Amino acid sequence: MTHLVLVVDDDVDVAETIERALHRSGYDMLVAHRGADALQIARQRSPDLIVLDIMMPGMNGYEVCRHIRANPELAPIPILFLTAKGEIGDKIEGYEAGADDYLTKPFDLRELALRVKAILRRTQRGEQDQQVDYIELGPLTLDCRTFQITTPDRAVLLTPVEFELLHFLMSNPGHVYSADDLLQQVWNYPPGIGMPDLVRVHIKNIREKIEPNPRKPTYLRNILRRGYMITVDN
């Protein structure tokens, strides 16, 4: 199966470079240079992945990402931000907008291809995981069809990448995983590829959705110098 990738960048030369590189890796490619055009193409063609710039005239990448996540038909499409905005605050804003991954310019074409491959492999695995309708852990219920997590206090929707992380942890309760472990086992990144910031931001966002007090988590816990685990007290 050949995957369809949409590249969105107002810099024509950069867009063409990405298009050629990923096409050589075996992907079918679409290109847009404006955010509004990207949304229209996404609705018409339903790409398997979007590689998205942030700084564009008109609708910027953050806005495009939020529009996609707010549309139930488009929301499952994974999004990789590829941008010159490299500050930690920029990355956090990107992840909170709903990005699956974040790569800064200038970038290495081989790393881009590795990240795209990892995201698409993870998406395929996620489709297989959804053969299980629910995962229950104490008072937490994860709906694998709708990406909804239900707690004693509320029911909220997870972004696709939040779902992947929580699905993995709830499937392995009581086990401790470092950020590097999660990058490799959840996101399928080879060692040295991927950022621990990706894990930290999504752990924070999940806690905001499931914990009674996110600053004093009772479910999704930090284990000093070791990593993260999910557990429910008996």
N, C-alpha and C positions, 0 to 999 in steps of 0.2 A: 504494500500500500504506500503510495506517494503522498506525503503531507503537503498541505498548502499553507504557505507562510506569507503574511502581509507585512511589508516594511513601510513604516510611516516616518518620513524625515523630509523637512523642507529644503535641506541641502541635497541638490540633485546628484552631485558627485558621490556623497556619502551613501545615498540610497542605492545608487547603481553599484557601488563597491560591495555593499552588503548583498544586493540581489545576485550579483555574479558569484560571490563566494558561497552563498547558501545553495544556489542552483548547482554549482559544481559538487556540492555535498549530496545532491539527489532530490532537492525539494522543488516543488512547483512554486512560483513566486508571483506575488502581486505587489504593486508599489503605489503609494499615495504620498502627496507632498503637503496636504493640509488635513487638519483634524476632522473637519466636517466631511471631507471626501473619504477619509478612513472609515468613519461610522457608516456611511452609505455603502461602501464596498463590503464591510463586515456584515451588514444586514443582507446584502445580496448574495455573497459567496461563502459565508461562514468558514473563515480560515481556521486551521488547526492551531495557529500561533500568530501573535502579533508582536513584531519588534518595533518599539515605539519611542520616538524622540520626545523630549519634554518641551524644549524652547522652540515653539513654532508660532508664526503670526496667527491671529485669530484665536481659535480654540487650542490651548496648549495640551501637552500630553497628559497632565494630571486630570484635566477636564474630560478628555477622551476616555481615559481609564475609568473614571467615575460613571460616565454615561454607559459604558459597556457593562460594568458591574451592576448597574441599576436596571438593565434590560434582561429579563429572565431567559430570553432566547440566546443572548450573547454572553451572559455572565460566565458560563463555563470555559470560555476561550482563554487560555493562558496568555499572559502579557509579560514581555521582557522589555524593561526600559533600557534604552541605549542612548546615553546623554552625556554632555559635558558637565552637567551639574553633579559634582562629586562630594559635596559636603555631607556630613552625617545627617543634618537636618533635611537635606534634599532627599536622601535615601529613605529616611523615616516617612516623609510626606508621600514618597512614591509607594512604599509598602502599604501605608494607611489608605491610599487611594485604591489599592487592590492589586498591585503588581505582584507577579510571581517571582520575579528576579530583577536584578538591577546591575547593569554593566556600564562603566564610565568610559568616555572618550578621552584620549586616544585608546583604542582597544586592539587586541590581537585577534586576527580573523580565526585562528585555530581555537582560541578560547571561546569566541562567539559560537563557533560550530559545536563545540563540546556542550556548551550551556543549552543551546537549542535542542541538541540530541537528548540531553538529560531531561529537559522539560517535557518533550514529546513522549519519551519512554515512560515518564512518570504519569502522564495523562492516560496512556494506554493501560497502565497498571491500575490507575484509579477507576477506570471503567470496569475492570475485572472485580475490584473491591466492592463495587456497588451491587454485585450479585447478592451480597448480604444486606438486608434492608435496614437493620438496626444493630448498634452496639450499645449494650447497657453496662454501666459500671456504677454500682451503688445508686445514688440519686441522679446520675447523669445518663441521658439517652441521646445518642447520636443517630440521626436519620441519614442514612447513606444515599437516599434518593433525592432529598431536598437540601442537604447540607445544613440542616437545622439541628442545633443542640438545645436540649431541654434540661433545665436545672430546677430545683425546688422553687426558685423565685421567678423564672421567666423562660421563654423560648426565643432564641435569636438565630439569625442566619449567619453562617460563616462564609468567608470568601473561599474560593477553591483551594488556595494554598494553606489557609487556616484549617480547612477540613482535612487536607492531607496530613498535616502535622498532628492534629488531634486524633485522627483515625489511627495513626501509627501508635501514638502513646497509649490510647485507650485499648488497643489490641495487645499491648505489652505492659500491663499495669505493674507497678512496683519495680520496674527495671530503670536504671539510671543511664542516660545517654548524654554524652558531651555534645557541644555544638557541632564539632566535626563529625561525630557519629550520625547526627541527624542530617547533616548536609549530604552524607554519603547514602544513608539508608532510606531517608524520606525523599530527598531531592535527586538522588542518583548521581551526584557529582563525584568525579574521580578525586582522589586526595589532592589537596591544594587548590581545587577549583571551588568557587563559592565563598561567601562571606559569612562569618559568624553573626554579623549584624542582622542578616536575614532571619536567623533563628531568634535572636533576642527580641527583635521588633514583633515578630509574630507570636512569641510567647506572651509578650506584654499585651498584645491585642486580644489574644484568646482569654487571658485572665480578666480583662475588662468585660468580657462577655459571660464568663462562667462563674467567677468567684464572687462570694458575698462581699468580700473586701479585697480588691486586687492588690493592695499594698501588703496584706497579710494572707497570702494564698493558702487555702486548705486542700485544694485538689492538685494543682499544677505547681510543683514545688522545686525550688533550687536546692541541690545537694552540694554543699561547699566543696569547691575545687574539683567536682566530678561532673556536674551537669544538671539535667532536668529529669523528673519523673512525675507520673500521675498516679495518685493513690487515693483511696477512700477509706477513712477510718471505719472500722466495724462498730 
